[in-house]
Amino acid sequence: MQEVARVAGVSNATVSRVLNNREHVSQATRERVQAAIEQLNYRPSRVARSLRVNRSRILGLLVSDIQNPFFTALARAVDDVAFQHQYTVFLCNSDENTGKEALYLDLMVSENVAGIIITPSRETDSPCQQLISQGLPMVAVDRRLLDVDIDTVVIDNVGGAYQLVTNMIADGHRDIAAIVGSQTITTGRERYEGYLKALADHGLTPRPEMIFKVPPTESSGYQSALRLLQRPDRPTAIFTGNNLLTVGALRAVYELNLRVGEDIALGTFDEMSLMTLLLPDLNVVAQPTYEIGSVATQLLLNRIADPSLPTQQVVLKPTLLSKDGNLAYYRQSARR
């Protein structure tokens, strides 16, 4: 920086103001500094800057399964907003493993990240509590932490599941099975609650043998759907709690030579862009995934700037897609 200042004929402080796009620098001076930067091929040291301000320009993002398209879209939004504010993103994948989650949190802390966005693998007894108490800015997404005062961005899981199952009931289904995620996290539990509420409000009684509470993976969806579809009294419709469960269920449907919309109805809660276009009879509640990521990142940046802000609980609304509205919705999503 001193060499840039010497070549441009300005002070170190002026070079710093140009690098950080601050005001009170004339256009002529700014151009001289930029010319010196290009001449010397100068690149600011992120490490040196983080040591000087005791904070890096890196955000940590810890998700449960990056192979899930929901988290891929979420990560894209986080990266977009971070880049706009001159931050980079350090992405880690916990695989729903609490030990792996703790390891990556420690690694992020050792890398001096400015803050962390996390999809927690457990809703209580989280290591996030200790990190927050130590002053590290954090935001939880997709799932709630029940014993931690933390900024949170989720969707209305109960309402979305209720809408979806109600729509299937309106299509004439009275025997609707459910394959939902583990009940040890709020997302799976809330979607199951919405399913039960829709049945109750329409005078339907859930059948325990038609309900599977499983890890939210493709394999779990496949095994559960296979068992349901091979029953002599198989249901006419299946509600799945996320997109990976749906992919597994679809594999079981095709393996048994059945047809979605004719032999069995499927209702899914999540991002299913391409599959929804290929299967117009698929019932879908779409999440505002990009918005979840962008809102979470902005909340984190706000907390980094002012740690004294009160915590916020943001609940976004999902969208129930009609069968003829899928294409328009996903074209709109692709333009984001």
C-alpha positions as CSV (number, residue, x, y, z in Angstrom):
1,M,0.0,0.0,0.0
2,Q,2.9,2.3,0.8
3,E,4.3,1.7,-2.7
4,V,0.9,2.5,-4.3
5,A,0.7,5.7,-2.3
6,R,4.3,6.7,-3.3
7,V,3.6,6.1,-7.1
8,A,0.2,7.9,-6.9
9,G,1.6,10.8,-4.9
10,V,-1.0,10.4,-2.1
11,S,-1.1,9.3,1.5
12,N,-1.7,5.7,2.7
13,A,-5.1,6.8,4.1
14,T,-6.1,8.0,0.6
15,V,-5.2,4.6,-0.9
16,S,-7.3,2.9,1.8
17,R,-10.2,5.2,1.1
18,V,-10.1,4.3,-2.6
19,L,-9.7,0.6,-1.9
20,N,-12.8,0.7,0.4
21,N,-14.8,2.9,-2.0
22,R,-15.1,5.6,0.6
23,E,-16.2,9.2,-0.1
24,H,-14.1,12.4,0.1
25,V,-11.7,11.4,-2.7
26,S,-11.7,13.4,-5.9
27,Q,-12.2,11.6,-9.2
28,A,-8.8,12.6,-10.4
29,T,-7.1,11.3,-7.2
30,R,-9.1,8.1,-7.4
31,E,-8.0,7.5,-11.0
32,R,-4.3,8.2,-10.1
33,V,-4.6,5.6,-7.3
34,Q,-6.3,3.0,-9.5
35,A,-3.6,3.6,-12.2
36,A,-0.9,2.9,-9.6
37,I,-2.7,-0.2,-8.4
38,E,-2.8,-1.6,-11.9
39,Q,0.9,-0.6,-12.6
40,L,2.1,-2.4,-9.5
41,N,-0.4,-5.2,-9.8
42,Y,-1.3,-4.6,-6.2
43,R,-3.8,-6.9,-4.4
44,P,-4.9,-6.1,-0.9
45,S,-4.1,-8.8,1.7
46,R,-7.3,-10.2,3.2
47,V,-5.2,-11.7,6.0
48,A,-3.6,-8.5,6.9
49,R,-6.9,-6.6,6.8
50,S,-8.6,-9.2,9.0
51,L,-5.7,-8.9,11.5
52,R,-6.0,-5.1,11.5
53,V,-9.8,-5.0,12.1
54,N,-9.9,-8.3,14.0
55,R,-12.5,-9.6,11.6
56,S,-12.3,-11.3,8.2
57,R,-14.4,-10.7,5.1
58,I,-15.5,-14.4,5.1
59,L,-18.9,-15.7,5.9
60,G,-19.3,-19.3,7.0
61,L,-22.2,-21.3,5.5
62,L,-22.8,-24.7,7.1
63,V,-25.6,-26.8,5.5
64,S,-26.9,-30.3,6.2
65,D,-26.7,-31.7,2.7
66,I,-25.3,-29.8,-0.3
67,Q,-26.6,-32.5,-2.7
68,N,-30.1,-31.4,-1.8
69,P,-31.1,-28.8,-4.5
70,F,-32.7,-26.7,-1.8
71,F,-29.3,-26.1,-0.2
72,T,-27.7,-25.6,-3.5
73,A,-30.1,-22.7,-4.3
74,L,-29.7,-21.4,-0.8
75,A,-25.9,-21.3,-1.1
76,R,-26.2,-19.4,-4.4
77,A,-28.3,-16.7,-2.7
78,V,-25.9,-16.4,0.2
79,D,-22.9,-16.1,-2.2
80,D,-24.7,-13.5,-4.3
81,V,-25.5,-11.2,-1.4
82,A,-22.1,-11.8,0.2
83,F,-20.3,-10.9,-3.0
84,Q,-22.3,-7.7,-3.3
85,H,-21.0,-6.6,0.1
86,Q,-17.4,-7.7,-0.7
87,Y,-17.5,-10.9,1.4
88,T,-16.6,-14.4,0.3
89,V,-18.3,-17.6,1.5
90,F,-16.7,-20.6,3.3
91,L,-19.1,-23.6,2.6
92,C,-19.2,-26.8,4.7
93,N,-21.6,-29.8,4.7
94,S,-22.6,-31.5,8.0
95,D,-24.4,-34.5,6.5
96,E,-26.8,-34.2,9.5
97,N,-23.9,-35.4,11.7
98,T,-23.6,-33.5,14.9
99,G,-19.9,-34.4,15.3
100,K,-19.1,-33.1,11.8
101,E,-21.1,-30.0,12.5
102,A,-19.1,-29.3,15.6
103,L,-15.8,-29.9,13.8
104,Y,-16.7,-27.4,11.0
105,L,-17.9,-24.8,13.5
106,D,-14.5,-25.0,15.2
107,L,-12.8,-24.8,11.9
108,M,-14.8,-21.7,10.9
109,V,-13.9,-20.0,14.2
110,S,-10.2,-20.8,13.7
111,E,-10.5,-19.2,10.3
112,N,-11.8,-16.1,11.9
113,V,-15.0,-15.9,9.9
114,A,-17.0,-12.7,10.4
115,G,-20.2,-14.7,10.9
116,I,-22.0,-18.0,10.2
117,I,-25.2,-19.1,8.6
118,I,-26.2,-22.6,9.7
119,T,-28.7,-25.3,9.1
120,P,-28.5,-26.9,12.6
121,S,-28.5,-30.7,12.8
122,R,-30.2,-30.6,16.2
123,E,-32.7,-28.2,17.7
124,T,-31.4,-28.2,21.3
125,D,-28.0,-28.5,23.0
126,S,-26.3,-26.7,20.1
127,P,-22.7,-25.5,20.1
128,C,-24.1,-22.3,18.6
129,Q,-25.1,-21.1,22.0
130,Q,-21.5,-20.9,23.2
131,L,-20.4,-19.2,20.0
132,I,-23.1,-16.6,20.2
133,S,-22.2,-15.9,23.8
134,Q,-18.6,-15.3,22.7
135,G,-19.9,-12.6,20.3
136,L,-19.8,-14.5,17.0
137,P,-22.7,-13.3,14.7
138,M,-24.9,-16.3,13.6
139,V,-28.2,-16.9,11.7
140,A,-30.1,-20.2,11.6
141,V,-31.9,-21.1,8.4
142,D,-34.6,-23.7,7.5
143,R,-34.7,-25.0,11.0
144,R,-35.2,-23.4,14.4
145,L,-32.9,-23.6,17.4
146,L,-35.1,-23.9,20.5
147,D,-32.7,-23.0,23.3
148,V,-30.7,-20.3,21.5
149,D,-31.4,-16.6,21.0
150,I,-30.4,-16.4,17.3
151,D,-31.6,-14.7,14.2
152,T,-33.7,-17.2,12.2
153,V,-35.1,-17.5,8.7
154,V,-37.6,-20.3,8.1
155,I,-40.8,-20.8,6.1
156,D,-44.3,-21.5,7.3
157,N,-43.9,-25.3,7.3
158,V,-47.2,-26.0,9.0
159,G,-49.2,-23.7,6.7
160,G,-47.4,-25.0,3.5
161,A,-48.0,-28.7,4.4
162,Y,-51.6,-27.9,5.3
163,Q,-52.2,-26.2,1.9
164,L,-50.7,-29.1,0.0
165,V,-52.6,-31.9,1.8
166,T,-55.8,-29.8,1.6
167,N,-55.3,-29.5,-2.1
168,M,-54.9,-33.3,-2.4
169,I,-58.1,-33.8,-0.4
170,A,-59.9,-31.4,-2.7
171,D,-58.8,-33.6,-5.6
172,G,-60.8,-36.4,-4.0
173,H,-58.1,-38.3,-2.0
174,R,-59.2,-39.6,1.4
175,D,-56.4,-42.1,2.0
176,I,-53.2,-40.0,2.1
177,A,-50.0,-41.5,3.4
178,A,-47.1,-39.5,4.7
179,I,-43.3,-39.8,4.4
180,V,-41.9,-37.0,6.5
181,G,-38.5,-36.1,7.8
182,S,-37.1,-36.9,11.3
183,Q,-39.1,-35.4,14.1
184,T,-36.0,-34.4,16.0
185,I,-35.8,-31.2,13.9
186,T,-38.4,-28.5,13.6
187,T,-38.8,-28.7,9.9
188,G,-39.9,-32.3,9.7
189,R,-42.1,-32.0,12.8
190,E,-43.9,-28.9,11.6
191,R,-44.6,-30.4,8.2
192,Y,-46.0,-33.4,9.9
193,E,-48.2,-31.2,12.0
194,G,-49.6,-29.5,8.9
195,Y,-50.4,-32.9,7.4
196,L,-52.3,-34.0,10.5
197,K,-54.1,-30.6,10.8
198,A,-55.3,-30.9,7.2
199,L,-56.7,-34.4,7.7
200,A,-58.4,-33.4,11.0
201,D,-60.0,-30.3,9.5
202,H,-61.5,-32.4,6.8
203,G,-62.8,-35.2,9.0
204,L,-60.1,-37.7,8.1
205,T,-58.3,-40.0,10.5
206,P,-54.6,-40.7,9.9
207,R,-53.5,-44.4,9.7
208,P,-50.3,-45.0,11.7
209,E,-49.2,-47.8,9.4
210,M,-49.3,-45.2,6.5
211,I,-47.0,-42.7,8.2
212,F,-43.2,-42.9,8.0
213,K,-40.9,-40.6,10.0
214,V,-37.5,-41.1,8.5
215,P,-34.2,-39.3,7.7
216,P,-34.8,-36.8,4.9
217,T,-32.9,-38.7,2.3
218,E,-33.6,-40.3,-1.1
219,S,-33.0,-43.8,0.2
220,S,-35.5,-43.3,3.0
221,G,-38.1,-42.0,0.6
222,Y,-37.5,-45.0,-1.7
223,Q,-37.8,-47.6,1.1
224,S,-40.8,-46.0,2.6
225,A,-42.7,-45.6,-0.7
226,L,-41.9,-49.1,-1.7
227,R,-43.5,-50.4,1.5
228,L,-46.6,-48.2,1.0
229,L,-47.1,-49.1,-2.7
230,Q,-46.7,-52.8,-2.1
231,R,-49.5,-52.9,0.4
232,P,-52.7,-54.6,-0.7
233,D,-54.6,-51.5,0.6
234,R,-52.1,-49.0,-0.7
235,P,-53.0,-45.3,-0.3
236,T,-54.3,-43.2,-3.3
237,A,-51.9,-40.4,-2.5
238,I,-48.5,-39.8,-0.7
239,F,-47.4,-36.6,1.0
240,T,-43.6,-36.3,1.1
241,G,-41.8,-33.9,3.4
242,N,-39.0,-32.8,1.1
243,N,-37.6,-33.2,-2.4
244,L,-35.1,-36.0,-1.6
245,L,-37.9,-38.0,-0.1
246,T,-39.9,-37.4,-3.2
247,V,-37.1,-38.5,-5.6
248,G,-36.9,-41.7,-3.6
249,A,-40.6,-42.2,-3.7
250,L,-40.7,-41.6,-7.5
251,R,-38.0,-44.3,-7.9
252,A,-40.3,-46.7,-6.1
253,V,-43.3,-45.7,-8.3
254,Y,-41.4,-46.3,-11.5
255,E,-39.8,-49.5,-10.3
256,L,-43.4,-50.9,-9.7
257,N,-44.5,-49.6,-13.1
258,L,-47.0,-47.2,-11.7
259,R,-47.9,-43.7,-13.0
260,V,-48.0,-40.5,-11.1
261,G,-51.4,-38.8,-11.3
262,E,-53.1,-42.0,-12.4
263,D,-52.1,-44.9,-10.1
264,I,-50.8,-42.7,-7.3
265,A,-50.8,-39.0,-6.5
266,L,-47.7,-37.4,-5.0
267,G,-47.5,-34.2,-3.1
268,T,-44.0,-32.7,-2.4
269,F,-42.8,-29.9,-0.2
270,D,-39.7,-28.3,-1.8
271,E,-37.8,-27.3,-4.9
272,M,-38.4,-29.7,-7.7
273,S,-37.8,-27.5,-10.7
274,L,-37.0,-29.9,-13.6
275,M,-39.0,-32.8,-12.2
276,T,-42.1,-30.6,-11.7
277,L,-42.0,-29.7,-15.4
278,L,-41.6,-33.3,-16.4
279,L,-44.4,-34.4,-14.1
280,P,-47.2,-31.8,-14.3
281,D,-49.4,-34.0,-12.1
282,L,-47.0,-33.6,-9.2
283,N,-48.5,-31.5,-6.4
284,V,-45.9,-29.0,-5.2
285,V,-45.5,-26.5,-2.4
286,A,-42.5,-24.4,-3.5
287,Q,-40.2,-22.6,-1.0
288,P,-38.8,-19.1,-1.7
289,T,-35.4,-20.6,-1.4
290,Y,-33.4,-17.8,-2.9
291,E,-35.2,-15.3,-0.7
292,I,-34.4,-17.4,2.4
293,G,-30.7,-17.3,1.6
294,S,-30.7,-13.6,0.7
295,V,-32.7,-12.6,3.8
296,A,-30.4,-14.7,6.1
297,T,-27.3,-13.2,4.6
298,Q,-28.6,-9.6,5.1
299,L,-29.5,-10.4,8.7
300,L,-26.0,-11.7,9.3
301,L,-24.4,-8.6,7.7
302,N,-26.6,-6.4,9.8
303,R,-25.6,-8.3,13.0
304,I,-21.9,-8.0,12.0
305,A,-22.3,-4.3,11.7
306,D,-24.3,-3.9,14.9
307,P,-24.2,-6.8,17.4
308,S,-26.6,-5.0,19.7
309,L,-29.6,-5.4,17.3
310,P,-32.5,-7.4,18.7
311,T,-32.8,-10.9,17.2
312,Q,-35.3,-11.5,14.5
313,Q,-37.5,-14.5,13.6
314,V,-38.4,-14.2,9.9
315,V,-41.1,-16.6,8.6
316,L,-41.6,-16.6,4.8
317,K,-44.6,-18.0,3.0
318,P,-44.3,-21.0,0.6
319,T,-46.3,-21.1,-2.7
320,L,-48.8,-23.8,-3.6
321,L,-48.4,-24.4,-7.3
322,S,-51.4,-25.4,-9.4
323,K,-50.7,-28.0,-12.0
324,D,-50.9,-25.5,-14.9
325,G,-48.8,-22.9,-12.9
326,N,-45.6,-24.9,-12.5
327,L,-44.0,-23.8,-15.8
328,A,-44.6,-20.1,-15.2
329,Y,-43.4,-20.3,-11.6
330,Y,-40.1,-22.0,-12.5
331,R,-39.4,-19.8,-15.5
332,Q,-39.7,-16.9,-13.0
333,S,-37.4,-18.6,-10.6
334,A,-34.8,-19.2,-13.3
335,R,-34.6,-15.5,-14.0
336,R,-33.6,-14.6,-10.4
